[in-house]
């Protein structure tokens, strides 16, 4: 997974697929979010380092890597082709499979895939929404073998203030980079609209206007 993370050129995907309207991601937490840990910078795009990781891996490179993507997801299919090309540089033969959205979801829960391309409508305020992916077994798309990721989210949820919750989300970001259960590609540019009739929301802290 580390090899894949280092081999995928996120800037290329952003420029070639979404025409530059996004920023590279290392987690589901956008850079402006006060929960973002500025000390966590993510794994570098470095093909030679990726090859080094592959040389230490026990993965059988003669086995195709199955990448599943929605048949109506045109952006995902474009990304899949680029990822296929980029991972070929480190000896991985990626086979792209397209299915309807219902079938993709069923395959994710069943663990019937190697890689999948999915998008999420990220909440700019609270990182706990991404807990869904990390739930144990077939309750989450990553089919985690135990609850240790969920427990980290739950510990963050016990805090009542940003200061109480942030240390746990800092740990989460460190683990995401070190263990790479998911590869976060980019944060798409999004326009947020708010009403002056809504008070008590600290938009400035999230760089929202």
Secondary structure, 3 states (H helix, E strand, C coil): CHHHHHHCCHHHHHHHHCCCCEEECCCCCCCCCCCCCCCCCCCCCCHHHHHHHHHCCCCCCCCCEEEEEECCCHHHHHHHHHHHHHHHCCCCCEEEEEECHHHHHHHHHHCCCCEECCCCCCCCCCHHHHHHHHCEHHHCCCCECCCHHHHHHHHHHCCCCHHHHHHHHHHHHHHHHHHCCCCCCEEECCCCCCCCCCCCCCHHHHCCC
